[in-house]
Amino acid sequence: MHDLASGELVSALELPGIGSVGGIAERPEGGHEAWFSYTDYTTPPVVLRYDAAAGTLGTWAAAPGAGALNTGARDDGGAPVVTASQVTYHSADGTAVRMVIIEPAGEGRSRSAERSCILYGYGGFDISMTPGYSANILAWVEAGGVYAVAGLRGGSEEGEEWHRAGMLGRKQNVFDDFHAAGEYLVAEGITTPSRLAAWGGSNGGLLVGAAVTQRPDLFGAAVCSAPLLDMVRYERFKIGETWNVEYGSAANAEELGWLLGYSPYHRVQDGVEYPAVLFTVFSNDSRVDPLHGYKMCAALQHATASDRPVLLRAEGQVGHGQRAVSLSAALAGDCLGFVAEQTGL
């Protein structure tokens, strides 16, 4: 709230948690009321109403059955079971990066490094990892795990310069931010490398591929979904050529050097103890060709010196993103089950 004449800050609204606000609206004729949507990682979207005259904020409308989830409480009315906190850590070059950590309630006060932890990131295309409800996250944390979402460079969490700091010749910054996030989670006693899993899809799959090949010591498992992994040939397939402005082109000698510097497929080395990895690819993916996952899976299976599995889940008649709820549930179950098995949850 700001003073209409001076612009001076008067007050701020206390929101339900660390979440996202959107769709702010008022009555056509004006007045003292405002409505807006709110969601966070464990709260399905709700509509909140602010009464400026009374100075109150309350729920106007919620999805059926969302009441218990909104407070983080179980259906039986027990104590909250999930909490979220935002932290700031520093990347390799000293840049401050923000991360949201979702964990069982009370865990932040007595951490023992015995939690399996999923670290999720994207870091590209000017896309912000703003909080939004995720049944996957809630299921994982209620089962006893920790879920962390890092706002890596390449996205838009801190503005356009944040995006530009993670594209083209600066792409390694994104991977450094992700690795530093993992190191923070270990240093703070939240998890250990053997119980830490990297997770991402599409451009986030490239991120996971880089994590697995650059820091195999930092992760015990990884889920790499619809990924870009052969960055020397990505332009030759599907709509890959349209991403030159984000990654660069192998047709340019300097840019080829950038791409070869981090291309996960080209960084696989024999005799390295790689984490357990599950690749998920979709035969009707019109954006990222499944060949990336097939090639990388074969390369890792051939090269790894560990006994941890490297698997590929190939799904037919499904595209890059949208899918039936039943298929989403099956995919989530397989991926969460894999990570739980490999990290000891």
Rosetta blueprint (number, residue, H / E / L):
1 M L
2 H E
3 D L
4 L L
5 A L
6 S L
7 G L
8 E L
9 L E
10 V L
11 S L
12 A L
13 L L
14 E L
15 L L
16 P L
17 G L
18 I L
19 G L
20 S E
21 V E
22 G E
23 G E
24 I E
25 A E
26 E L
27 R L
28 P L
29 E L
30 G L
31 G L
32 H L
33 E E
34 A E
35 W E
36 F E
37 S E
38 Y E
39 T E
40 D E
41 Y L
42 T L
43 T E
44 P E
45 P E
46 V E
47 V E
48 L E
49 R E
50 Y E
51 D E
52 A L
53 A L
54 A L
55 G L
56 T E
57 L E
58 G E
59 T E
60 W E
61 A E
62 A E
63 A L
64 P L
65 G L
66 A L
67 G H
68 A H
69 L H
70 N H
71 T L
72 G L
73 A L
74 R L
75 D L
76 D L
77 G L
78 G L
79 A L
80 P L
81 V L
82 V E
83 T E
84 A E
85 S E
86 Q E
87 V E
88 T E
89 Y E
90 H E
91 S L
92 A L
93 D L
94 G L
95 T L
96 A E
97 V E
98 R E
99 M E
100 V E
101 I E
102 I E
103 E E
104 P E
105 A L
106 G L
107 E H
108 G H
109 R H
110 S L
111 R L
112 S L
113 A L
114 E L
115 R L
116 S L
117 C E
118 I E
119 L E
120 Y E
121 G L
122 Y L
123 G L
124 G L
125 F L
126 D L
127 I L
128 S L
129 M L
130 T L
131 P L
132 G L
133 Y L
134 S L
135 A H
136 N H
137 I H
138 L H
139 A H
140 W H
141 V H
142 E H
143 A L
144 G L
145 G L
146 V E
147 Y E
148 A E
149 V E
150 A E
151 G L
152 L L
153 R L
154 G L
155 G L
156 S L
157 E L
158 E L
159 G L
160 E H
161 E H
162 W H
163 H H
164 R H
165 A L
166 G L
167 M L
168 L H
169 G H
170 R H
171 K L
172 Q H
173 N H
174 V H
175 F H
176 D H
177 D H
178 F H
179 H H
180 A H
181 A H
182 G H
183 E H
184 Y H
185 L H
186 V H
187 A H
188 E L
189 G L
190 I L
191 T L
192 T L
193 P H
194 S H
195 R H
196 L E
197 A E
198 A E
199 W E
200 G E
201 G E
202 S L
203 N H
204 G H
205 G H
206 L H
207 L H
208 V H
209 G H
210 A H
211 A H
212 V H
213 T H
214 Q H
215 R L
216 P L
217 D L
218 L L
219 F L
220 G L
221 A E
222 A E
223 V E
224 C E
225 S E
226 A L
227 P L
228 L L
229 L L
230 D L
231 M L
232 V L
233 R L
234 Y H
235 E H
236 R H
237 F L
238 K L
239 I L
240 G H
241 E H
242 T H
243 W H
244 N H
245 V H
246 E H
247 Y H
248 G L
249 S L
250 A L
251 A L
252 N L
253 A H
254 E H
255 E H
256 L H
257 G H
258 W H
259 L H
260 L H
261 G H
262 Y H
263 S L
264 P H
265 Y H
266 H H
267 R H
268 V L
269 Q L
270 D L
271 G L
272 V L
273 E L
274 Y L
275 P L
276 A E
277 V E
278 L E
279 F E
280 T E
281 V E
282 F E
283 S L
284 N L
285 D L
286 S L
287 R L
288 V L
289 D L
290 P L
291 L H
292 H H
293 G H
294 Y H
295 K H
296 M H
297 C H
298 A H
299 A H
300 L H
301 Q H
302 H H
303 A H
304 T L
305 A L
306 S L
307 D L
308 R L
309 P L
310 V E
311 L E
312 L E
313 R E
314 A E
315 E E
316 G L
317 Q L
318 V L
319 G L
320 H L
321 G L
322 Q L
323 R L
324 A L
325 V H
326 S H
327 L H
328 S H
329 A H
330 A H
331 L H
332 A H
333 G H
334 D H
335 C H
336 L H
337 G H
338 F H
339 V H
340 A H
341 E H
342 Q H
343 T H
344 G L
345 L L
